[in-house]
């Protein structure tokens, strides 16, 4: 019997309980680093060494983090649902929790790509976390973080829209609903399907959305109780 399709959109709040620094919250990364210096196309052109080091630091943080109960709870839902995860996060915690289908909107922290041939993408390992302006791939080309910077297009937004359009249930976890184009994905859900929004400080949402005003770990636990057949 075909499983219903559950599409989950996750943001920074999904990984916050794993110790991953958020960007927009008080005390987050944007309070410590000027956003346009470390996460924009212009910033990379102006000072690529700073951006390489910024993401080197983020990788060192990530390898010491572990998936939390929210991540593993979404994996548990695969027993009853065909689960697609669309994440704004650049960490790999969904994959490490065992989720089978994860679409990254804003890139992947543990990957770099060739600056001359963007289709050449390379995965870094725990013993190979750092890159610099001098790093070259096996073809001799310079590399950059496999991250979608501000001022760059979001290549995976069209596949994400297609997933949301096919959803039988849509769940949004840990996002401010302020970053476009990802924030507009909820508008592509078919009318009448159940939509759940998990966040301790939820943004305004359309009528009909069920809001669970709690953390990702507690919210996913409650979600499993709601969605379990």
PyMOL CGO cylinders between C-alpha atoms (Angstrom):
from pymol import cmd
from pymol.cgo import CYLINDER

trace = [
    CYLINDER, 0.00, 0.00, 0.00, 1.34, 3.41, -1.00, 0.3, 1, 1, 1, 1, 1, 1,
    CYLINDER, 1.34, 3.41, -1.00, 2.39, 5.59, 1.91, 0.3, 1, 1, 1, 1, 1, 1,
    CYLINDER, 2.39, 5.59, 1.91, 1.09, 9.17, 2.13, 0.3, 1, 1, 1, 1, 1, 1,
    CYLINDER, 1.09, 9.17, 2.13, 3.71, 11.78, 1.28, 0.3, 1, 1, 1, 1, 1, 1,
    CYLINDER, 3.71, 11.78, 1.28, 4.96, 13.82, 4.24, 0.3, 1, 1, 1, 1, 1, 1,
    CYLINDER, 4.96, 13.82, 4.24, 7.06, 16.86, 3.31, 0.3, 1, 1, 1, 1, 1, 1,
    CYLINDER, 7.06, 16.86, 3.31, 9.03, 18.56, 6.06, 0.3, 1, 1, 1, 1, 1, 1,
    CYLINDER, 9.03, 18.56, 6.06, 10.64, 21.99, 5.75, 0.3, 1, 1, 1, 1, 1, 1,
    CYLINDER, 10.64, 21.99, 5.75, 13.31, 22.55, 8.41, 0.3, 1, 1, 1, 1, 1, 1,
    CYLINDER, 13.31, 22.55, 8.41, 15.23, 25.65, 9.48, 0.3, 1, 1, 1, 1, 1, 1,
    CYLINDER, 15.23, 25.65, 9.48, 17.86, 26.59, 12.05, 0.3, 1, 1, 1, 1, 1, 1,
    CYLINDER, 17.86, 26.59, 12.05, 15.66, 25.68, 15.02, 0.3, 1, 1, 1, 1, 1, 1,
    CYLINDER, 15.66, 25.68, 15.02, 15.79, 22.05, 13.90, 0.3, 1, 1, 1, 1, 1, 1,
    CYLINDER, 15.79, 22.05, 13.90, 19.50, 21.83, 14.70, 0.3, 1, 1, 1, 1, 1, 1,
    CYLINDER, 19.50, 21.83, 14.70, 19.75, 24.34, 17.56, 0.3, 1, 1, 1, 1, 1, 1,
    CYLINDER, 19.75, 24.34, 17.56, 19.27, 21.60, 20.18, 0.3, 1, 1, 1, 1, 1, 1,
    CYLINDER, 19.27, 21.60, 20.18, 22.25, 19.78, 18.68, 0.3, 1, 1, 1, 1, 1, 1,
    CYLINDER, 22.25, 19.78, 18.68, 24.40, 22.79, 19.54, 0.3, 1, 1, 1, 1, 1, 1,
    CYLINDER, 24.40, 22.79, 19.54, 24.53, 24.25, 16.03, 0.3, 1, 1, 1, 1, 1, 1,
    CYLINDER, 24.53, 24.25, 16.03, 24.67, 28.04, 16.21, 0.3, 1, 1, 1, 1, 1, 1,
    CYLINDER, 24.67, 28.04, 16.21, 21.66, 29.76, 14.72, 0.3, 1, 1, 1, 1, 1, 1,
    CYLINDER, 21.66, 29.76, 14.72, 22.08, 32.86, 12.60, 0.3, 1, 1, 1, 1, 1, 1,
    CYLINDER, 22.08, 32.86, 12.60, 19.22, 35.22, 13.38, 0.3, 1, 1, 1, 1, 1, 1,
    CYLINDER, 19.22, 35.22, 13.38, 18.44, 34.64, 17.05, 0.3, 1, 1, 1, 1, 1, 1,
    CYLINDER, 18.44, 34.64, 17.05, 19.86, 36.93, 19.70, 0.3, 1, 1, 1, 1, 1, 1,
    CYLINDER, 19.86, 36.93, 19.70, 23.45, 35.90, 20.22, 0.3, 1, 1, 1, 1, 1, 1,
    CYLINDER, 23.45, 35.90, 20.22, 23.45, 34.08, 16.89, 0.3, 1, 1, 1, 1, 1, 1,
    CYLINDER, 23.45, 34.08, 16.89, 26.11, 34.16, 14.22, 0.3, 1, 1, 1, 1, 1, 1,
    CYLINDER, 26.11, 34.16, 14.22, 24.88, 37.37, 12.64, 0.3, 1, 1, 1, 1, 1, 1,
    CYLINDER, 24.88, 37.37, 12.64, 25.48, 39.15, 15.97, 0.3, 1, 1, 1, 1, 1, 1,
    CYLINDER, 25.48, 39.15, 15.97, 29.11, 38.03, 15.80, 0.3, 1, 1, 1, 1, 1, 1,
    CYLINDER, 29.11, 38.03, 15.80, 29.85, 38.29, 12.08, 0.3, 1, 1, 1, 1, 1, 1,
    CYLINDER, 29.85, 38.29, 12.08, 28.60, 40.84, 9.52, 0.3, 1, 1, 1, 1, 1, 1,
    CYLINDER, 28.60, 40.84, 9.52, 26.35, 38.74, 7.32, 0.3, 1, 1, 1, 1, 1, 1,
    CYLINDER, 26.35, 38.74, 7.32, 27.43, 40.32, 4.06, 0.3, 1, 1, 1, 1, 1, 1,
    CYLINDER, 27.43, 40.32, 4.06, 31.07, 39.73, 4.92, 0.3, 1, 1, 1, 1, 1, 1,
    CYLINDER, 31.07, 39.73, 4.92, 30.83, 35.98, 5.50, 0.3, 1, 1, 1, 1, 1, 1,
    CYLINDER, 30.83, 35.98, 5.50, 27.76, 34.80, 3.58, 0.3, 1, 1, 1, 1, 1, 1,
    CYLINDER, 27.76, 34.80, 3.58, 27.39, 36.87, 0.41, 0.3, 1, 1, 1, 1, 1, 1,
    CYLINDER, 27.39, 36.87, 0.41, 28.74, 36.64, -3.10, 0.3, 1, 1, 1, 1, 1, 1,
    CYLINDER, 28.74, 36.64, -3.10, 30.24, 40.12, -2.77, 0.3, 1, 1, 1, 1, 1, 1,
    CYLINDER, 30.24, 40.12, -2.77, 31.89, 39.14, 0.51, 0.3, 1, 1, 1, 1, 1, 1,
    CYLINDER, 31.89, 39.14, 0.51, 33.48, 36.10, -1.09, 0.3, 1, 1, 1, 1, 1, 1,
    CYLINDER, 33.48, 36.10, -1.09, 34.84, 38.15, -3.98, 0.3, 1, 1, 1, 1, 1, 1,
    CYLINDER, 34.84, 38.15, -3.98, 36.17, 40.78, -1.57, 0.3, 1, 1, 1, 1, 1, 1,
    CYLINDER, 36.17, 40.78, -1.57, 37.70, 38.51, 1.07, 0.3, 1, 1, 1, 1, 1, 1,
    CYLINDER, 37.70, 38.51, 1.07, 37.61, 34.80, 0.19, 0.3, 1, 1, 1, 1, 1, 1,
    CYLINDER, 37.61, 34.80, 0.19, 40.10, 33.92, 2.94, 0.3, 1, 1, 1, 1, 1, 1,
    CYLINDER, 40.10, 33.92, 2.94, 37.68, 35.17, 5.62, 0.3, 1, 1, 1, 1, 1, 1,
    CYLINDER, 37.68, 35.17, 5.62, 34.83, 33.09, 4.21, 0.3, 1, 1, 1, 1, 1, 1,
    CYLINDER, 34.83, 33.09, 4.21, 36.96, 29.95, 3.95, 0.3, 1, 1, 1, 1, 1, 1,
    CYLINDER, 36.96, 29.95, 3.95, 37.92, 30.32, 7.62, 0.3, 1, 1, 1, 1, 1, 1,
    CYLINDER, 37.92, 30.32, 7.62, 34.32, 31.06, 8.68, 0.3, 1, 1, 1, 1, 1, 1,
    CYLINDER, 34.32, 31.06, 8.68, 33.11, 27.81, 7.15, 0.3, 1, 1, 1, 1, 1, 1,
    CYLINDER, 33.11, 27.81, 7.15, 36.12, 25.88, 8.44, 0.3, 1, 1, 1, 1, 1, 1,
    CYLINDER, 36.12, 25.88, 8.44, 34.99, 26.92, 11.93, 0.3, 1, 1, 1, 1, 1, 1,
    CYLINDER, 34.99, 26.92, 11.93, 31.40, 25.89, 11.20, 0.3, 1, 1, 1, 1, 1, 1,
    CYLINDER, 31.40, 25.89, 11.20, 32.62, 22.45, 10.06, 0.3, 1, 1, 1, 1, 1, 1,
    CYLINDER, 32.62, 22.45, 10.06, 34.62, 21.92, 13.23, 0.3, 1, 1, 1, 1, 1, 1,
    CYLINDER, 34.62, 21.92, 13.23, 31.47, 22.72, 15.19, 0.3, 1, 1, 1, 1, 1, 1,
    CYLINDER, 31.47, 22.72, 15.19, 29.39, 20.35, 13.09, 0.3, 1, 1, 1, 1, 1, 1,
    CYLINDER, 29.39, 20.35, 13.09, 31.58, 17.25, 13.42, 0.3, 1, 1, 1, 1, 1, 1,
    CYLINDER, 31.58, 17.25, 13.42, 31.20, 17.45, 17.21, 0.3, 1, 1, 1, 1, 1, 1,
    CYLINDER, 31.20, 17.45, 17.21, 27.40, 17.77, 16.99, 0.3, 1, 1, 1, 1, 1, 1,
    CYLINDER, 27.40, 17.77, 16.99, 24.95, 14.88, 17.01, 0.3, 1, 1, 1, 1, 1, 1,
    CYLINDER, 24.95, 14.88, 17.01, 21.43, 14.52, 15.60, 0.3, 1, 1, 1, 1, 1, 1,
    CYLINDER, 21.43, 14.52, 15.60, 18.82, 15.28, 18.24, 0.3, 1, 1, 1, 1, 1, 1,
    CYLINDER, 18.82, 15.28, 18.24, 15.50, 13.61, 18.98, 0.3, 1, 1, 1, 1, 1, 1,
    CYLINDER, 15.50, 13.61, 18.98, 13.81, 15.82, 16.40, 0.3, 1, 1, 1, 1, 1, 1,
    CYLINDER, 13.81, 15.82, 16.40, 16.03, 14.48, 13.63, 0.3, 1, 1, 1, 1, 1, 1,
    CYLINDER, 16.03, 14.48, 13.63, 15.59, 10.87, 14.71, 0.3, 1, 1, 1, 1, 1, 1,
    CYLINDER, 15.59, 10.87, 14.71, 11.84, 11.40, 15.13, 0.3, 1, 1, 1, 1, 1, 1,
    CYLINDER, 11.84, 11.40, 15.13, 11.52, 12.41, 11.49, 0.3, 1, 1, 1, 1, 1, 1,
    CYLINDER, 11.52, 12.41, 11.49, 13.34, 9.23, 10.56, 0.3, 1, 1, 1, 1, 1, 1,
    CYLINDER, 13.34, 9.23, 10.56, 10.83, 7.27, 12.68, 0.3, 1, 1, 1, 1, 1, 1,
    CYLINDER, 10.83, 7.27, 12.68, 7.96, 8.72, 10.65, 0.3, 1, 1, 1, 1, 1, 1,
    CYLINDER, 7.96, 8.72, 10.65, 9.30, 6.88, 7.59, 0.3, 1, 1, 1, 1, 1, 1,
    CYLINDER, 9.30, 6.88, 7.59, 7.58, 3.78, 9.00, 0.3, 1, 1, 1, 1, 1, 1,
    CYLINDER, 7.58, 3.78, 9.00, 4.23, 5.24, 7.98, 0.3, 1, 1, 1, 1, 1, 1,
    CYLINDER, 4.23, 5.24, 7.98, 5.00, 8.02, 5.50, 0.3, 1, 1, 1, 1, 1, 1,
    CYLINDER, 5.00, 8.02, 5.50, 7.01, 8.67, 2.39, 0.3, 1, 1, 1, 1, 1, 1,
    CYLINDER, 7.01, 8.67, 2.39, 9.08, 11.45, 3.98, 0.3, 1, 1, 1, 1, 1, 1,
    CYLINDER, 9.08, 11.45, 3.98, 10.84, 14.17, 2.01, 0.3, 1, 1, 1, 1, 1, 1,
    CYLINDER, 10.84, 14.17, 2.01, 12.88, 16.71, 3.96, 0.3, 1, 1, 1, 1, 1, 1,
    CYLINDER, 12.88, 16.71, 3.96, 13.59, 20.14, 2.51, 0.3, 1, 1, 1, 1, 1, 1,
    CYLINDER, 13.59, 20.14, 2.51, 16.11, 21.88, 4.72, 0.3, 1, 1, 1, 1, 1, 1,
    CYLINDER, 16.11, 21.88, 4.72, 17.42, 25.41, 4.87, 0.3, 1, 1, 1, 1, 1, 1,
    CYLINDER, 17.42, 25.41, 4.87, 20.23, 24.06, 7.06, 0.3, 1, 1, 1, 1, 1, 1,
    CYLINDER, 20.23, 24.06, 7.06, 23.67, 23.34, 5.65, 0.3, 1, 1, 1, 1, 1, 1,
    CYLINDER, 23.67, 23.34, 5.65, 24.50, 20.68, 8.26, 0.3, 1, 1, 1, 1, 1, 1,
    CYLINDER, 24.50, 20.68, 8.26, 24.24, 16.94, 7.62, 0.3, 1, 1, 1, 1, 1, 1,
    CYLINDER, 24.24, 16.94, 7.62, 22.33, 15.99, 10.76, 0.3, 1, 1, 1, 1, 1, 1,
    CYLINDER, 22.33, 15.99, 10.76, 19.24, 14.77, 8.89, 0.3, 1, 1, 1, 1, 1, 1,
    CYLINDER, 19.24, 14.77, 8.89, 21.41, 12.39, 6.88, 0.3, 1, 1, 1, 1, 1, 1,
    CYLINDER, 21.41, 12.39, 6.88, 23.28, 11.25, 9.99, 0.3, 1, 1, 1, 1, 1, 1,
    CYLINDER, 23.28, 11.25, 9.99, 19.94, 10.52, 11.66, 0.3, 1, 1, 1, 1, 1, 1,
    CYLINDER, 19.94, 10.52, 11.66, 19.17, 8.19, 8.75, 0.3, 1, 1, 1, 1, 1, 1,
    CYLINDER, 19.17, 8.19, 8.75, 16.65, 10.23, 6.75, 0.3, 1, 1, 1, 1, 1, 1,
    CYLINDER, 16.65, 10.23, 6.75, 16.59, 8.83, 3.24, 0.3, 1, 1, 1, 1, 1, 1,
    CYLINDER, 16.59, 8.83, 3.24, 15.52, 11.87, 1.20, 0.3, 1, 1, 1, 1, 1, 1,
    CYLINDER, 15.52, 11.87, 1.20, 16.99, 15.26, 2.07, 0.3, 1, 1, 1, 1, 1, 1,
    CYLINDER, 16.99, 15.26, 2.07, 17.01, 18.28, -0.26, 0.3, 1, 1, 1, 1, 1, 1,
    CYLINDER, 17.01, 18.28, -0.26, 19.33, 21.11, 0.78, 0.3, 1, 1, 1, 1, 1, 1,
    CYLINDER, 19.33, 21.11, 0.78, 18.20, 24.57, -0.29, 0.3, 1, 1, 1, 1, 1, 1,
    CYLINDER, 18.20, 24.57, -0.29, 21.21, 26.55, 0.89, 0.3, 1, 1, 1, 1, 1, 1,
    CYLINDER, 21.21, 26.55, 0.89, 24.03, 24.12, 0.19, 0.3, 1, 1, 1, 1, 1, 1,
    CYLINDER, 24.03, 24.12, 0.19, 25.99, 21.65, 2.29, 0.3, 1, 1, 1, 1, 1, 1,
    CYLINDER, 25.99, 21.65, 2.29, 28.65, 22.58, 4.80, 0.3, 1, 1, 1, 1, 1, 1,
    CYLINDER, 28.65, 22.58, 4.80, 30.66, 19.38, 4.45, 0.3, 1, 1, 1, 1, 1, 1,
    CYLINDER, 30.66, 19.38, 4.45, 31.08, 19.87, 0.71, 0.3, 1, 1, 1, 1, 1, 1,
    CYLINDER, 31.08, 19.87, 0.71, 33.11, 22.17, -1.52, 0.3, 1, 1, 1, 1, 1, 1,
    CYLINDER, 33.11, 22.17, -1.52, 32.96, 22.65, -5.26, 0.3, 1, 1, 1, 1, 1, 1,
    CYLINDER, 32.96, 22.65, -5.26, 35.20, 23.68, -8.10, 0.3, 1, 1, 1, 1, 1, 1,
    CYLINDER, 35.20, 23.68, -8.10, 35.02, 27.36, -8.93, 0.3, 1, 1, 1, 1, 1, 1,
    CYLINDER, 35.02, 27.36, -8.93, 35.63, 26.64, -12.61, 0.3, 1, 1, 1, 1, 1, 1,
    CYLINDER, 35.63, 26.64, -12.61, 33.33, 23.63, -12.90, 0.3, 1, 1, 1, 1, 1, 1,
    CYLINDER, 33.33, 23.63, -12.90, 30.52, 23.96, -10.29, 0.3, 1, 1, 1, 1, 1, 1,
    CYLINDER, 30.52, 23.96, -10.29, 29.21, 20.48, -11.12, 0.3, 1, 1, 1, 1, 1, 1,
    CYLINDER, 29.21, 20.48, -11.12, 32.35, 19.04, -9.51, 0.3, 1, 1, 1, 1, 1, 1,
    CYLINDER, 32.35, 19.04, -9.51, 31.35, 18.73, -5.85, 0.3, 1, 1, 1, 1, 1, 1,
    CYLINDER, 31.35, 18.73, -5.85, 33.57, 17.13, -3.21, 0.3, 1, 1, 1, 1, 1, 1,
    CYLINDER, 33.57, 17.13, -3.21, 32.69, 15.82, 0.26, 0.3, 1, 1, 1, 1, 1, 1,
    CYLINDER, 32.69, 15.82, 0.26, 35.08, 16.64, 3.10, 0.3, 1, 1, 1, 1, 1, 1,
    CYLINDER, 35.08, 16.64, 3.10, 35.81, 14.22, 5.93, 0.3, 1, 1, 1, 1, 1, 1,
    CYLINDER, 35.81, 14.22, 5.93, 36.34, 14.74, 9.68, 0.3, 1, 1, 1, 1, 1, 1,
    CYLINDER, 36.34, 14.74, 9.68, 40.11, 14.61, 9.12, 0.3, 1, 1, 1, 1, 1, 1,
    CYLINDER, 40.11, 14.61, 9.12, 39.92, 17.04, 6.18, 0.3, 1, 1, 1, 1, 1, 1,
    CYLINDER, 39.92, 17.04, 6.18, 37.78, 19.95, 7.32, 0.3, 1, 1, 1, 1, 1, 1,
    CYLINDER, 37.78, 19.95, 7.32, 39.73, 23.02, 6.29, 0.3, 1, 1, 1, 1, 1, 1,
    CYLINDER, 39.73, 23.02, 6.29, 40.02, 24.78, 2.94, 0.3, 1, 1, 1, 1, 1, 1,
    CYLINDER, 40.02, 24.78, 2.94, 41.67, 28.02, 1.90, 0.3, 1, 1, 1, 1, 1, 1,
    CYLINDER, 41.67, 28.02, 1.90, 42.16, 30.19, -1.15, 0.3, 1, 1, 1, 1, 1, 1,
    CYLINDER, 42.16, 30.19, -1.15, 45.09, 27.92, -1.98, 0.3, 1, 1, 1, 1, 1, 1,
    CYLINDER, 45.09, 27.92, -1.98, 43.09, 24.66, -1.91, 0.3, 1, 1, 1, 1, 1, 1,
    CYLINDER, 43.09, 24.66, -1.91, 42.89, 22.95, -5.28, 0.3, 1, 1, 1, 1, 1, 1,
    CYLINDER, 42.89, 22.95, -5.28, 40.94, 19.94, -6.49, 0.3, 1, 1, 1, 1, 1, 1,
    CYLINDER, 40.94, 19.94, -6.49, 42.50, 17.06, -8.41, 0.3, 1, 1, 1, 1, 1, 1,
    CYLINDER, 42.50, 17.06, -8.41, 42.16, 19.06, -11.64, 0.3, 1, 1, 1, 1, 1, 1,
    CYLINDER, 42.16, 19.06, -11.64, 44.13, 21.97, -10.17, 0.3, 1, 1, 1, 1, 1, 1,
    CYLINDER, 44.13, 21.97, -10.17, 41.08, 24.21, -9.86, 0.3, 1, 1, 1, 1, 1, 1,
    CYLINDER, 41.08, 24.21, -9.86, 40.36, 26.41, -6.81, 0.3, 1, 1, 1, 1, 1, 1,
    CYLINDER, 40.36, 26.41, -6.81, 37.38, 25.43, -4.65, 0.3, 1, 1, 1, 1, 1, 1,
    CYLINDER, 37.38, 25.43, -4.65, 34.78, 27.30, -2.62, 0.3, 1, 1, 1, 1, 1, 1,
    CYLINDER, 34.78, 27.30, -2.62, 32.27, 26.26, 0.03, 0.3, 1, 1, 1, 1, 1, 1,
    CYLINDER, 32.27, 26.26, 0.03, 29.27, 24.45, -1.47, 0.3, 1, 1, 1, 1, 1, 1,
    CYLINDER, 29.27, 24.45, -1.47, 27.00, 27.08, 0.03, 0.3, 1, 1, 1, 1, 1, 1,
    CYLINDER, 27.00, 27.08, 0.03, 24.36, 29.27, -1.56, 0.3, 1, 1, 1, 1, 1, 1,
    CYLINDER, 24.36, 29.27, -1.56, 25.50, 32.77, -0.61, 0.3, 1, 1, 1, 1, 1, 1,
    CYLINDER, 25.50, 32.77, -0.61, 23.24, 35.77, -0.40, 0.3, 1, 1, 1, 1, 1, 1,
    CYLINDER, 23.24, 35.77, -0.40, 22.99, 37.37, -3.86, 0.3, 1, 1, 1, 1, 1, 1,
    CYLINDER, 22.99, 37.37, -3.86, 23.10, 33.90, -5.50, 0.3, 1, 1, 1, 1, 1, 1,
    CYLINDER, 23.10, 33.90, -5.50, 20.25, 31.89, -6.97, 0.3, 1, 1, 1, 1, 1, 1,
    CYLINDER, 20.25, 31.89, -6.97, 18.81, 28.94, -5.03, 0.3, 1, 1, 1, 1, 1, 1,
    CYLINDER, 18.81, 28.94, -5.03, 19.20, 26.05, -7.50, 0.3, 1, 1, 1, 1, 1, 1,
    CYLINDER, 19.20, 26.05, -7.50, 16.99, 23.62, -5.58, 0.3, 1, 1, 1, 1, 1, 1,
    CYLINDER, 16.99, 23.62, -5.58, 13.97, 25.87, -5.13, 0.3, 1, 1, 1, 1, 1, 1,
    CYLINDER, 13.97, 25.87, -5.13, 12.11, 24.40, -8.13, 0.3, 1, 1, 1, 1, 1, 1,
    CYLINDER, 12.11, 24.40, -8.13, 12.55, 20.78, -6.93, 0.3, 1, 1, 1, 1, 1, 1,
    CYLINDER, 12.55, 20.78, -6.93, 11.41, 21.96, -3.49, 0.3, 1, 1, 1, 1, 1, 1,
    CYLINDER, 11.41, 21.96, -3.49, 8.26, 23.52, -4.93, 0.3, 1, 1, 1, 1, 1, 1,
    CYLINDER, 8.26, 23.52, -4.93, 7.47, 20.28, -6.74, 0.3, 1, 1, 1, 1, 1, 1,
    CYLINDER, 7.47, 20.28, -6.74, 7.79, 18.31, -3.51, 0.3, 1, 1, 1, 1, 1, 1,
    CYLINDER, 7.79, 18.31, -3.51, 5.48, 20.68, -1.61, 0.3, 1, 1, 1, 1, 1, 1,
    CYLINDER, 5.48, 20.68, -1.61, 2.90, 20.54, -4.39, 0.3, 1, 1, 1, 1, 1, 1,
    CYLINDER, 2.90, 20.54, -4.39, 2.75, 16.74, -4.00, 0.3, 1, 1, 1, 1, 1, 1,
    CYLINDER, 2.75, 16.74, -4.00, 2.56, 16.72, -0.20, 0.3, 1, 1, 1, 1, 1, 1,
    CYLINDER, 2.56, 16.72, -0.20, -0.31, 15.00, 1.60, 0.3, 1, 1, 1, 1, 1, 1,
    CYLINDER, -0.31, 15.00, 1.60, 0.94, 16.50, 4.89, 0.3, 1, 1, 1, 1, 1, 1,
    CYLINDER, 0.94, 16.50, 4.89, 3.27, 19.50, 5.26, 0.3, 1, 1, 1, 1, 1, 1,
    CYLINDER, 3.27, 19.50, 5.26, 5.35, 20.16, 8.37, 0.3, 1, 1, 1, 1, 1, 1,
    CYLINDER, 5.35, 20.16, 8.37, 7.46, 23.27, 9.02, 0.3, 1, 1, 1, 1, 1, 1,
    CYLINDER, 7.46, 23.27, 9.02, 10.03, 23.13, 11.84, 0.3, 1, 1, 1, 1, 1, 1,
    CYLINDER, 10.03, 23.13, 11.84, 12.26, 25.76, 13.38, 0.3, 1, 1, 1, 1, 1, 1,
    CYLINDER, 12.26, 25.76, 13.38, 12.19, 28.50, 10.79, 0.3, 1, 1, 1, 1, 1, 1,
    CYLINDER, 12.19, 28.50, 10.79, 11.42, 32.20, 11.05, 0.3, 1, 1, 1, 1, 1, 1,
    CYLINDER, 11.42, 32.20, 11.05, 9.52, 32.04, 7.74, 0.3, 1, 1, 1, 1, 1, 1,
    CYLINDER, 9.52, 32.04, 7.74, 11.49, 35.16, 6.80, 0.3, 1, 1, 1, 1, 1, 1,
    CYLINDER, 11.49, 35.16, 6.80, 14.04, 33.85, 4.30, 0.3, 1, 1, 1, 1, 1, 1,
    CYLINDER, 14.04, 33.85, 4.30, 12.84, 33.84, 0.73, 0.3, 1, 1, 1, 1, 1, 1,
    CYLINDER, 12.84, 33.84, 0.73, 12.33, 31.98, -1.48, 0.3, 1, 1, 1, 1, 1, 1,
    CYLINDER, 12.33, 31.98, -1.48, 12.08, 29.18, 1.11, 0.3, 1, 1, 1, 1, 1, 1,
    CYLINDER, 12.08, 29.18, 1.11, 9.50, 31.10, 3.15, 0.3, 1, 1, 1, 1, 1, 1,
    CYLINDER, 9.50, 31.10, 3.15, 7.11, 31.04, 0.21, 0.3, 1, 1, 1, 1, 1, 1,
    CYLINDER, 7.11, 31.04, 0.21, 7.05, 27.25, -0.10, 0.3, 1, 1, 1, 1, 1, 1,
    CYLINDER, 7.05, 27.25, -0.10, 4.00, 26.91, 2.16, 0.3, 1, 1, 1, 1, 1, 1,
    CYLINDER, 4.00, 26.91, 2.16, 1.98, 28.73, -0.51, 0.3, 1, 1, 1, 1, 1, 1,
    CYLINDER, 1.98, 28.73, -0.51, 2.46, 25.79, -2.89, 0.3, 1, 1, 1, 1, 1, 1,
    CYLINDER, 2.46, 25.79, -2.89, 0.75, 23.26, -0.63, 0.3, 1, 1, 1, 1, 1, 1,
    CYLINDER, 0.75, 23.26, -0.63, -2.51, 21.87, -1.96, 0.3, 1, 1, 1, 1, 1, 1,
    CYLINDER, -2.51, 21.87, -1.96, -5.56, 23.44, -0.37, 0.3, 1, 1, 1, 1, 1, 1,
    CYLINDER, -5.56, 23.44, -0.37, -6.98, 21.41, 2.50, 0.3, 1, 1, 1, 1, 1, 1,
    CYLINDER, -6.98, 21.41, 2.50, -3.96, 19.27, 3.41, 0.3, 1, 1, 1, 1, 1, 1,
    CYLINDER, -3.96, 19.27, 3.41, -2.86, 19.26, 7.07, 0.3, 1, 1, 1, 1, 1, 1,
    CYLINDER, -2.86, 19.26, 7.07, -0.07, 21.77, 7.75, 0.3, 1, 1, 1, 1, 1, 1,
    CYLINDER, -0.07, 21.77, 7.75, 1.84, 21.82, 11.05, 0.3, 1, 1, 1, 1, 1, 1,
    CYLINDER, 1.84, 21.82, 11.05, 4.29, 24.49, 12.22, 0.3, 1, 1, 1, 1, 1, 1,
    CYLINDER, 4.29, 24.49, 12.22, 6.67, 23.70, 15.09, 0.3, 1, 1, 1, 1, 1, 1,
    CYLINDER, 6.67, 23.70, 15.09, 8.55, 26.62, 16.64, 0.3, 1, 1, 1, 1, 1, 1,
    CYLINDER, 8.55, 26.62, 16.64, 8.87, 28.09, 20.14, 0.3, 1, 1, 1, 1, 1, 1,
    CYLINDER, 8.87, 28.09, 20.14, 8.44, 31.59, 18.68, 0.3, 1, 1, 1, 1, 1, 1,
    CYLINDER, 8.44, 31.59, 18.68, 6.31, 31.03, 15.60, 0.3, 1, 1, 1, 1, 1, 1,
    CYLINDER, 6.31, 31.03, 15.60, 5.91, 33.62, 12.88, 0.3, 1, 1, 1, 1, 1, 1,
    CYLINDER, 5.91, 33.62, 12.88, 2.45, 34.58, 11.63, 0.3, 1, 1, 1, 1, 1, 1,
    CYLINDER, 2.45, 34.58, 11.63, 1.02, 31.83, 9.44, 0.3, 1, 1, 1, 1, 1, 1,
    CYLINDER, 1.02, 31.83, 9.44, -2.07, 31.41, 7.26, 0.3, 1, 1, 1, 1, 1, 1,
    CYLINDER, -2.07, 31.41, 7.26, -5.36, 30.26, 8.76, 0.3, 1, 1, 1, 1, 1, 1,
    CYLINDER, -5.36, 30.26, 8.76, -5.67, 26.51, 9.03, 0.3, 1, 1, 1, 1, 1, 1,
    CYLINDER, -5.67, 26.51, 9.03, -2.06, 25.87, 10.02, 0.3, 1, 1, 1, 1, 1, 1,
    CYLINDER, -2.06, 25.87, 10.02, -1.72, 23.94, 13.30, 0.3, 1, 1, 1, 1, 1, 1,
    CYLINDER, -1.72, 23.94, 13.30, 0.95, 25.64, 15.42, 0.3, 1, 1, 1, 1, 1, 1,
    CYLINDER, 0.95, 25.64, 15.42, 2.91, 23.66, 18.01, 0.3, 1, 1, 1, 1, 1, 1,
    CYLINDER, 2.91, 23.66, 18.01, 4.62, 26.37, 20.06, 0.3, 1, 1, 1, 1, 1, 1,
    CYLINDER, 4.62, 26.37, 20.06, 7.58, 24.34, 21.26, 0.3, 1, 1, 1, 1, 1, 1,
    CYLINDER, 7.58, 24.34, 21.26, 11.08, 23.17, 20.41, 0.3, 1, 1, 1, 1, 1, 1,
    CYLINDER, 11.08, 23.17, 20.41, 11.91, 20.84, 17.54, 0.3, 1, 1, 1, 1, 1, 1,
    CYLINDER, 11.91, 20.84, 17.54, 12.54, 17.82, 19.78, 0.3, 1, 1, 1, 1, 1, 1,
    CYLINDER, 12.54, 17.82, 19.78, 9.31, 18.20, 21.76, 0.3, 1, 1, 1, 1, 1, 1,
    CYLINDER, 9.31, 18.20, 21.76, 7.35, 19.23, 18.70, 0.3, 1, 1, 1, 1, 1, 1,
    CYLINDER, 7.35, 19.23, 18.70, 8.39, 16.20, 16.65, 0.3, 1, 1, 1, 1, 1, 1,
    CYLINDER, 8.39, 16.20, 16.65, 7.48, 13.97, 19.59, 0.3, 1, 1, 1, 1, 1, 1,
    CYLINDER, 7.48, 13.97, 19.59, 4.00, 15.51, 19.61, 0.3, 1, 1, 1, 1, 1, 1,
    CYLINDER, 4.00, 15.51, 19.61, 3.83, 15.29, 15.83, 0.3, 1, 1, 1, 1, 1, 1,
    CYLINDER, 3.83, 15.29, 15.83, 4.51, 11.55, 15.92, 0.3, 1, 1, 1, 1, 1, 1,
    CYLINDER, 4.51, 11.55, 15.92, 1.59, 11.12, 18.33, 0.3, 1, 1, 1, 1, 1, 1,
    CYLINDER, 1.59, 11.12, 18.33, -0.63, 13.11, 15.94, 0.3, 1, 1, 1, 1, 1, 1,
    CYLINDER, -0.63, 13.11, 15.94, 0.44, 11.45, 12.71, 0.3, 1, 1, 1, 1, 1, 1,
    CYLINDER, 0.44, 11.45, 12.71, 1.00, 7.85, 13.82, 0.3, 1, 1, 1, 1, 1, 1,
    CYLINDER, 1.00, 7.85, 13.82, -1.74, 5.71, 12.20, 0.3, 1, 1, 1, 1, 1, 1,
]
cmd.load_cgo(trace, "trace")
